[in-house]
Amino acid sequence: MCRSIKTLRPPVLPEEATEEEIRAAALQYVRKVSGFRAPAAHNREVFDRAVDAVAAATAELLAGLEVRGASG
């Protein structure tokens, strides 16, 4: 499942990653780590918070990366 998480930085992705792409990667990560594709109702809140946290960390990482040799 995690193999479907694509690289979100240049030069693999020439443009900036969208919020949707970042959230999709975060969702895939949380699904893999938790072992749930879709959590039960009693786990939904913590699952969603984890996706939000991973998405925020991913956006912060991508914003701070300096990719040498990338044009632009």
Residue pairs with C-beta under 8 A, 6 or more apart in sequence:
1 28
1 31
1 32
2 28
2 29
2 32
4 28
5 25
5 28
5 29
6 12
6 13
6 21
6 25
7 13
8 17
8 21
8 22
8 25
8 58
8 62
9 17
9 62
9 65
9 67
10 67
10 70
10 72
11 67
11 69
11 70
11 71
13 21
16 62
17 62
19 55
19 59
22 55
22 58
22 59
22 62
23 51
23 55
25 54
25 55
25 58
26 51
26 52
26 54
26 55
26 58
27 51
29 54
30 47
30 50
30 51
30 54
31 37
33 50
34 43
34 47
34 50
36 43
36 47
39 46
39 47
